[in-house]
Amino acid sequence: MSAQPSLIPNYQGRPLKLGFLGLGWIGRKRLDAVAADANVRVTAVSDADPEKLQSAQSGYPDARGMISFDDLLECELDGVVIATPNGAHAEQAIACLAKGLPVFCQKPLATNAADTECVIAAAQKANKLLAVDYSYRHVQGMRALRERIRAGELGEINAIDLIFHNAYGPNKQWCFDRSQAGGGCFLDLGVHLIDLALWLQDAPSMRVVSSRLFAHGRAAGRQDVEDLAFVELVQSNGAVVRIACSWHAQIGCDAEISAHIQGSRGGARWRNVNGSFVDFELDLLRGNQREHLGSSRDDWGPGALGAWIQRLRTDSSFDAEALDIAAGAKLIEQAYQS
């Protein structure tokens, strides 16, 4: 069922009233990134941790602070930004959508494919905007690369190699509880890589052909939270997509993040600079020639949230692009079940 466009919201030039649910590291980063925007009013902040809540209220004294999610739902809001532990995302997003509130959610949208589809269905039913914080779509040059691929400049895509190795790992206890986290490094880091492979190519059909997950140096069991993952997928055209990601990686730097796309007429390489988590270079490749598409220097992180806010100001209705979120969730589930 496709949603019908809603009337343009009657904001009458006033700032959007947003609620922020979850004020940990990433939640606070997103809050601070948009708070200076004159088109946004931080109206409500919520976290189960009183210290995090108090810190946010100190920075944003005009916002209502609350520990209870139910209290947040009773606030007069134009949308909610969710950055709670993974296991809470689906239930909280559905509750917001049922109240008619558009949602911007940290990845993953849910810890399994079925719940991901339930959230998307709830957004369609409510005809409300839903987006996930796939931030790497917004590094400089990535959208230009997508347009080049669409235009056929790279020819037939033959292979994509994606890497995200992190010399560190999460420091929250819930990240190591499978019931709350949903998975380990593959869900945490690999979700971004799968999203790029899908989004850059307008979501071609893919399936997992092999998956090797490890936890503490041994093969991971069903209930383990993996810290090293190697997953291979194949596209409907026969192209191979290889993903490698890890926490606590032995790489001699803070992070190794890259994508190498090989096509029949050209290629592309995206990689981090000097082990940085935030600085990137992106180039189009043709034989021994290189065309620079973009350099990012810690300027892209809030890009997905900014795009959601920009869309929300003019149209709060369901965006069909959210349907593609389910494809990535199904591939992740396949990798865990292989």
C-alpha positions as a printed NumPy array, in Angstrom:
array([[  0.   ,   0.   ,   0.   ],
       [  1.479,   3.385,  -0.983],
       [  0.74 ,   6.356,   1.213],
       [ -1.014,   9.394,  -0.215],
       [  0.836,  12.698,   0.202],
       [ -0.384,  14.672,   3.209],
       [ -1.119,  18.358,   3.275],
       [  1.961,  20.494,   3.835],
       [  2.22 ,  21.037,   7.615],
       [  1.013,  24.424,   8.826],
       [  4.255,  25.496,  10.495],
       [  3.702,  29.138,   9.398],
       [  7.42 ,  29.824,   9.53 ],
       [  7.804,  28.77 ,  13.156],
       [ 10.641,  26.474,  14.265],
       [ 10.008,  22.735,  14.302],
       [  9.368,  21.459,  17.814],
       [ 11.476,  18.328,  18.248],
       [ 11.788,  15.809,  21.046],
       [ 15.046,  13.945,  21.682],
       [ 14.751,  10.464,  23.198],
       [ 18.072,   8.998,  24.37 ],
       [ 20.893,  11.34 ,  25.376],
       [ 23.964,   9.106,  25.246],
       [ 26.989,   9.978,  23.117],
       [ 25.316,   9.846,  19.703],
       [ 22.001,  11.217,  20.946],
       [ 23.697,  14.23 ,  22.496],
       [ 25.851,  14.725,  19.362],
       [ 22.73 ,  14.933,  17.218],
       [ 20.983,  17.19 ,  19.724],
       [ 23.907,  19.612,  19.868],
       [ 24.318,  19.573,  16.078],
       [ 20.82 ,  20.874,  15.343],
       [ 20.211,  23.055,  18.39 ],
       [ 21.811,  26.099,  16.735],
       [ 19.45 ,  25.781,  13.755],
       [ 16.957,  28.642,  13.867],
       [ 14.41 ,  26.329,  12.236],
       [ 14.518,  23.912,  15.188],
       [ 13.289,  24.28 ,  18.742],
       [ 14.473,  21.649,  21.227],
       [ 11.145,  21.198,  22.993],
       [ 11.599,  18.   ,  25.003],
       [ 14.507,  15.804,  26.097],
       [ 14.225,  12.37 ,  27.66 ],
       [ 16.565,   9.721,  29.036],
       [ 16.234,   7.023,  31.697],
       [ 19.586,   8.15 ,  33.133],
       [ 18.997,  11.176,  35.422],
       [ 22.577,  12.43 ,  34.951],
       [ 22.3  ,  12.512,  31.159],
       [ 18.905,  14.162,  31.444],
       [ 20.207,  16.8  ,  33.845],
       [ 23.156,  17.547,  31.569],
       [ 20.868,  18.055,  28.572],
       [ 18.519,  20.272,  30.564],
       [ 21.461,  22.385,  31.686],
       [ 22.388,  22.965,  28.056],
       [ 18.8  ,  23.476,  26.916],
       [ 16.878,  25.02 ,  29.809],
       [ 13.854,  25.86 ,  27.658],
       [ 13.266,  22.17 ,  26.882],
       [ 11.046,  20.022,  29.051],
       [ 12.993,  17.177,  30.622],
       [ 11.5  ,  13.814,  31.471],
       [ 12.619,  10.314,  32.346],
       [  9.398,   8.675,  31.118],
       [  8.983,   8.003,  27.397],
       [  5.209,   8.131,  27.889],
       [  5.539,  11.707,  29.126],
       [  7.493,  12.597,  25.993],
       [  4.648,  11.285,  23.853],
       [  2.26 ,  13.718,  25.523],
       [  4.325,  16.744,  24.509],
       [  3.296,  18.933,  21.584],
       [  5.935,  17.951,  19.02 ],
       [  6.502,  17.929,  15.278],
       [  8.856,  14.931,  15.385],
       [ 11.016,  12.716,  17.593],
       [ 14.712,  11.821,  17.312],
       [ 15.408,   8.373,  18.826],
       [ 18.869,   7.384,  20.081],
       [ 18.138,   4.747,  22.714],
       [ 19.606,   1.192,  22.915],
       [ 18.879,  -0.889,  19.808],
       [ 16.309,  -3.162,  21.42 ],
       [ 14.005,  -0.245,  22.234],
       [ 13.96 ,   1.36 ,  18.777],
       [ 11.076,  -0.541,  17.189],
       [  8.617,  -0.218,  20.068],
       [  9.405,   3.446,  20.623],
       [  9.246,   4.319,  16.929],
       [  5.879,   2.589,  16.523],
       [  4.512,   4.406,  19.584],
       [  5.626,   7.761,  18.171],
       [  4.138,   7.032,  14.76 ],
       [  0.853,   5.943,  16.349],
       [  0.721,   9.406,  17.928],
       [  1.216,  10.959,  14.508],
       [  4.83 ,  11.921,  15.177],
       [  7.456,  11.583,  12.411],
       [ 10.557,   9.647,  13.504],
       [ 14.292,   9.916,  12.94 ],
       [ 15.975,   6.846,  14.45 ],
       [ 19.523,   5.749,  15.082],
       [ 20.564,   2.587,  13.273],
       [ 19.426,  -0.132,  13.363],
       [ 15.731,   0.673,  13.094],
       [ 15.078,  -2.678,  14.813],
       [ 17.07 ,  -5.716,  15.911],
       [ 15.433,  -8.068,  13.38 ],
       [ 13.823,  -7.941,   9.959],
       [ 10.259,  -8.599,  11.142],
       [ 10.29 ,  -5.686,  13.59 ],
       [ 11.899,  -3.461,  10.948],
       [  9.   ,  -4.178,   8.618],
       [  6.527,  -3.484,  11.44 ],
       [  7.987,  -0.009,  11.982],
       [  7.884,   0.755,   8.262],
       [  4.274,  -0.463,   8.106],
       [  3.396,   1.779,  11.051],
       [  4.911,   4.772,   9.255],
       [  2.933,   3.948,   6.114],
       [ -0.291,   3.561,   8.075],
       [  0.216,   6.867,   9.866],
       [  1.558,   8.441,   6.654],
       [  4.426,   9.97 ,   8.621],
       [  8.05 ,  10.59 ,   7.741],
       [ 10.501,   7.892,   8.861],
       [ 14.274,   7.912,   8.439],
       [ 17.332,   6.176,   9.867],
       [ 20.668,   7.84 ,  10.644],
       [ 22.624,   6.421,   7.695],
       [ 25.178,   9.172,   8.045],
       [ 27.78 ,   7.945,   5.532],
       [ 25.441,   8.791,   2.673],
       [ 26.298,  12.395,   3.494],
       [ 30.085,  12.406,   3.254],
       [ 31.24 ,  14.78 ,   0.546],
       [ 31.04 ,  13.262,  -2.919],
       [ 28.89 ,  10.246,  -2.024],
       [ 25.773,  11.607,  -3.702],
       [ 27.831,  12.541,  -6.757],
       [ 29.094,   8.955,  -6.903],
       [ 25.536,   7.671,  -6.739],
       [ 24.602,   9.856,  -9.713],
       [ 27.656,   8.648, -11.668],
       [ 26.651,   5.032, -11.047],
       [ 23.067,   5.808, -12.075],
       [ 24.328,   7.423, -15.263],
       [ 26.297,   4.28 , -16.112],
       [ 29.737,   5.903, -15.926],
       [ 31.155,   2.907, -14.036],
       [ 29.443,   0.426, -16.355],
       [ 28.287,  -2.891, -14.913],
       [ 29.185,  -3.167, -11.246],
       [ 31.279,  -6.32 , -10.76 ],
       [ 32.477,  -6.129,  -7.15 ],
       [ 32.276,  -4.003,  -4.018],
       [ 34.648,  -4.424,  -1.081],
       [ 33.581,  -2.714,   2.145],
       [ 35.609,  -2.444,   5.347],
       [ 34.969,  -0.961,   8.788],
       [ 37.524,  -1.974,  11.421],
       [ 37.432,  -0.125,  14.747],
       [ 40.414,  -0.334,  17.114],
       [ 37.991,   0.258,  19.971],
       [ 34.589,  -1.14 ,  20.897],
       [ 31.403,  -0.1  ,  22.671],
       [ 31.599,   0.619,  26.38 ],
       [ 27.929,   0.169,  27.249],
       [ 26.851,  -3.088,  28.873],
       [ 23.711,  -3.379,  26.767],
       [ 25.896,  -3.638,  23.636],
       [ 26.988,  -7.107,  24.8  ],
       [ 23.48 ,  -8.336,  25.608],
       [ 22.17 ,  -9.978,  22.431],
       [ 18.543,  -9.384,  23.445],
       [ 19.121,  -5.614,  23.638],
       [ 21.789,  -5.113,  20.99 ],
       [ 20.544,  -7.542,  18.35 ],
       [ 24.105,  -8.335,  17.273],
       [ 27.693,  -7.195,  17.511],
       [ 30.102,  -5.452,  15.171],
       [ 28.264,  -6.585,  12.036],
       [ 25.038,  -4.925,  13.128],
       [ 26.861,  -1.939,  14.617],
       [ 29.264,  -1.232,  11.74 ],
       [ 28.194,  -3.507,   8.901],
       [ 24.734,  -1.939,   8.788],
       [ 26.335,   1.216,   7.356],
       [ 28.288,  -0.775,   4.765],
       [ 25.255,  -2.723,   3.576],
       [ 23.3  ,   0.508,   3.366],
       [ 25.957,   2.09 ,   1.15 ],
       [ 26.057,  -0.928,  -1.175],
       [ 22.267,  -0.788,  -1.55 ],
       [ 21.796,   2.98 ,  -1.655],
       [ 24.561,   3.715,  -4.158],
       [ 22.973,   1.258,  -6.603],
       [ 19.279,   2.005,  -5.959],
       [ 18.721,  -1.181,  -3.932],
       [ 19.499,  -4.098,  -6.279],
       [ 18.489,  -7.583,  -5.195],
       [ 21.173,  -9.245,  -3.033],
       [ 21.557, -12.402,  -0.987],
       [ 24.108, -13.635,   1.534],
       [ 26.251, -16.528,   0.266],
       [ 28.672, -16.881,   3.172],
       [ 29.125, -15.528,   6.674],
       [ 31.903, -16.037,   9.216],
       [ 31.433, -14.415,  12.615],
       [ 33.882, -14.573,  15.515],
       [ 33.716, -13.688,  19.193],
       [ 36.92 , -13.461,  21.273],
       [ 38.94 , -15.421,  18.723],
       [ 36.549, -18.312,  18.164],
       [ 33.544, -18.995,  15.956],
       [ 30.559, -17.099,  17.336],
       [ 27.549, -19.027,  18.599],
       [ 23.919, -17.99 ,  18.226],
       [ 23.884, -16.023,  21.482],
       [ 27.353, -14.512,  21.136],
       [ 27.95 , -10.881,  20.296],
       [ 30.519, -11.037,  17.501],
       [ 33.548,  -8.759,  17.382],
       [ 34.81 ,  -9.818,  13.927],
       [ 32.717, -10.503,  10.829],
       [ 33.303, -11.484,   7.201],
       [ 30.2  , -11.608,   5.016],
       [ 29.922, -12.166,   1.265],
       [ 26.842, -11.328,  -0.761],
       [ 25.981, -11.706,  -4.426],
       [ 23.791,  -9.365,  -6.454],
       [ 21.241, -10.368,  -9.048],
       [ 23.705,  -9.405, -11.818],
       [ 26.334, -11.719, -10.32 ],
       [ 28.396,  -8.945,  -8.709],
       [ 30.036,  -9.862,  -5.416],
       [ 29.837,  -7.674,  -2.295],
       [ 32.389,  -8.446,   0.429],
       [ 32.123,  -6.966,   3.911],
       [ 34.684,  -7.096,   6.73 ],
       [ 34.208,  -5.338,  10.052],
       [ 35.42 ,  -5.62 ,  13.629],
       [ 35.731,  -4.119,  17.084],
       [ 39.103,  -4.001,  18.885],
       [ 40.857,  -4.478,  15.537],
       [ 44.617,  -4.958,  15.246],
       [ 45.144,  -2.293,  12.58 ],
       [ 47.784,   0.093,  13.941],
       [ 45.437,   3.087,  13.88 ],
       [ 42.054,   4.139,  15.262],
       [ 39.959,   2.968,  12.332],
       [ 40.081,   1.527,   8.833],
       [ 37.001,   2.454,   6.8  ],
       [ 36.722,   2.051,   3.041],
       [ 34.695,   1.052,   0.015],
       [ 36.197,  -0.043,  -3.316],
       [ 33.776,  -0.361,  -6.215],
       [ 34.871,  -2.062,  -9.414],
       [ 32.822,  -1.647, -12.573],
       [ 33.32 ,  -2.616, -16.205],
       [ 34.134,   0.978, -17.233],
       [ 35.354,   2.546, -14.022],
       [ 35.691,   2.263, -10.295],
       [ 35.567,   4.293,  -7.095],
       [ 37.385,   4.296,  -3.795],
       [ 36.26 ,   5.859,  -0.512],
       [ 38.556,   5.707,   2.484],
       [ 39.311,   7.36 ,   5.775],
       [ 42.397,   9.535,   6.164],
       [ 45.187,   8.619,   8.615],
       [ 42.968,   6.31 ,  10.647],
       [ 40.371,   9.001,  11.309],
       [ 36.726,   8.257,  12.076],
       [ 35.587,  11.519,  10.497],
       [ 37.976,  12.52 ,   7.689],
       [ 37.421,  10.901,   4.288],
       [ 38.505,  11.07 ,   0.638],
       [ 36.411,   9.831,  -2.298],
       [ 37.75 ,   9.321,  -5.828],
       [ 36.43 ,   8.05 ,  -9.139],
       [ 38.922,   5.693, -10.819],
       [ 39.581,   4.951, -14.488],
       [ 42.628,   2.802, -15.156],
       [ 45.568,   4.722, -13.707],
       [ 43.616,   8.009, -13.635],
       [ 41.841,   9.471, -10.604],
       [ 39.052,  12.069, -10.365],
       [ 38.49 ,  13.565,  -6.923],
       [ 34.813,  13.63 ,  -5.929],
       [ 35.012,  14.941,  -2.384],
       [ 36.852,  15.451,   0.888],
       [ 35.051,  15.33 ,   4.234],
       [ 36.497,  16.803,   7.398],
       [ 34.105,  16.102,  10.265],
       [ 31.3  ,  17.956,   8.485],
       [ 28.956,  15.14 ,   7.534],
       [ 27.776,  13.446,  10.765],
       [ 24.446,  15.282,  11.191],
       [ 23.711,  15.179,   7.45 ],
       [ 20.983,  12.544,   7.607],
       [ 19.237,  14.347,  10.467],
       [ 19.517,  17.636,   8.59 ],
       [ 17.935,  16.058,   5.499],
       [ 15.071,  14.672,   7.624],
       [ 14.479,  18.106,   9.172],
       [ 14.539,  19.797,   5.773],
       [ 11.95 ,  17.351,   4.407],
       [  9.858,  17.602,   7.583],
       [  9.547,  21.366,   7.237],
       [  7.687,  21.014,   3.936],
       [  6.122,  17.561,   4.021],
       [  5.7  ,  15.207,   6.996],
       [  4.221,  12.382,   4.93 ],
       [  5.736,   8.922,   4.454],
       [  8.753,   8.823,   2.136],
       [  8.882,   5.658,   0.011],
       [ 12.68 ,   5.596,   0.346],
       [ 12.099,   4.169,   3.832],
       [ 10.96 ,   0.922,   2.201],
       [ 14.607,   0.177,   1.348],
       [ 15.476,  -0.03 ,   5.061],
       [ 13.852,  -3.47 ,   5.11 ],
       [ 16.226,  -4.826,   2.447],
       [ 19.276,  -4.134,   4.577],
       [ 17.617,  -5.635,   7.668],
       [ 16.854,  -8.858,   5.794],
       [ 20.461,  -9.181,   4.598],
       [ 21.78 ,  -8.689,   8.127],
       [ 19.408, -11.37 ,   9.381],
       [ 20.561, -13.739,   6.638],
       [ 24.163, -13.213,   7.694],
       [ 23.345, -14.081,  11.295],
       [ 21.392, -17.162,  10.27 ],
       [ 23.978, -18.51 ,   7.795]])
